[in-house]
Structure formats: structure tokens, C-alpha cells
């Protein structure tokens, strides 16, 4: 088995794969009669030709560490954002593309206040909550064309 080190999720380290959805240092605007900070346009969403944005609820099984990574997937027609509905950290696994297959995986742990948006065509692991309810709001592409590629590893990480 190969090993992957888990590191803290930061916008800079995650930038090649997507966007970190989190409260910034300064809100873009104060709204609702001064009672709400708005952190505007946090992700670059893509929905491809003939696609549209959809909001779904995912209820994922809680996983534990060490986690065995034996499958990665990507979405060639659009981005995919995961917004936790609790304040529990979750594991995010991504990999660069190497000739149509995932390269060396990278693993990140959220701080409990972060969500993520995978860019279109980013290889990533499955939803991996480590505690809490496993509930996530997901914004991704809804359309009639296939939008999922999966690769299984002969030797898991």
C-alpha cells in the first residue's frame, strides 16, 4: 500500500484543483440591515454545454483514518461544490491529471468551517466525512450528457 500525507486545506495549496469555500478576512458587503456579512462569489462554477446548476443533498457514511483510497473520479462537464451542513472536518483527496488518469494523490483536511469546489475535470476521491452527520449541500452540473469518469487503483493508497 502507498501512503498519502494529510495536510491542512489552504486556498493556495488547493488552487490547482478548485476553490476553498470559507469566510475571508473581510466581507465583500454588509447586508440585511447590517446583520449579515456577505463573502461574494467564492467559487468559479462550470456547467458545460447544455448543463445547468443543481443543488442536491448528499448523506455520506462517516469514514475513519487510516482511510484506504482505491477509487478516484472526475466530472468532465462541470465543477462540483461540497458545502458541509455541520461544522465537522472532512477529508478531501485530489490528484493532478496524468494522461487521462490520476497522478499522485494529495490529501487535505478541512478545518470544520470550509467547503470546497472541484474545478471541472479534477480527479478527486469520494466524499469522506470523518465525523458528524455526513450531510452536505452539493452544487453541480445537471444535464443529459455523461459527467462521471471513475478509475480504480490496483494498489490502494
Steps between C-alpha positions, in 0.01 A plus 500: 500500500619852419465786750366853459571767765198705612556875510293801601272633228611846383384700197857517366570125518156408363495758216610258221200278581226742600380762744486500880163628618555686827445830674775742399664765714276782374145461368424637156186665626287543810134419425167437675495831686857448623431156646676280242845490342502394135809324364414525131572270204724250682525242219526481125215265406487326161200318352605419142303519179133427566547462875352693787574547869334257737495491880488156660533363854752218554485282811841329510619223730755607763849364427800452727876535476703336369286523189558269205481685166423256220288714265511851357253678276465818298226694326589606143191718448500716812623603841373352825472684834461333841366713785482319834177542695685455831826644632689169489827460305507275195773349288557632146715291263605630157756409235648671195406355163772288338399401147134446590566325832554625855859575598638498856210579737508789747286491816364803684299533819248782536487702820128450557402836350610435141324362196664429165430534129676261262584651162371322192709185420672489843573147620367460855414238756147432617331706770681413824352646819697397810235586760162666538193424290652470152248753363618726217335742262645436155490739206585333171404450138165354404478399134434223250862421409729273708690688769682231696827313440628253761838329539571219747854445626657153487704598806309726739646797685 
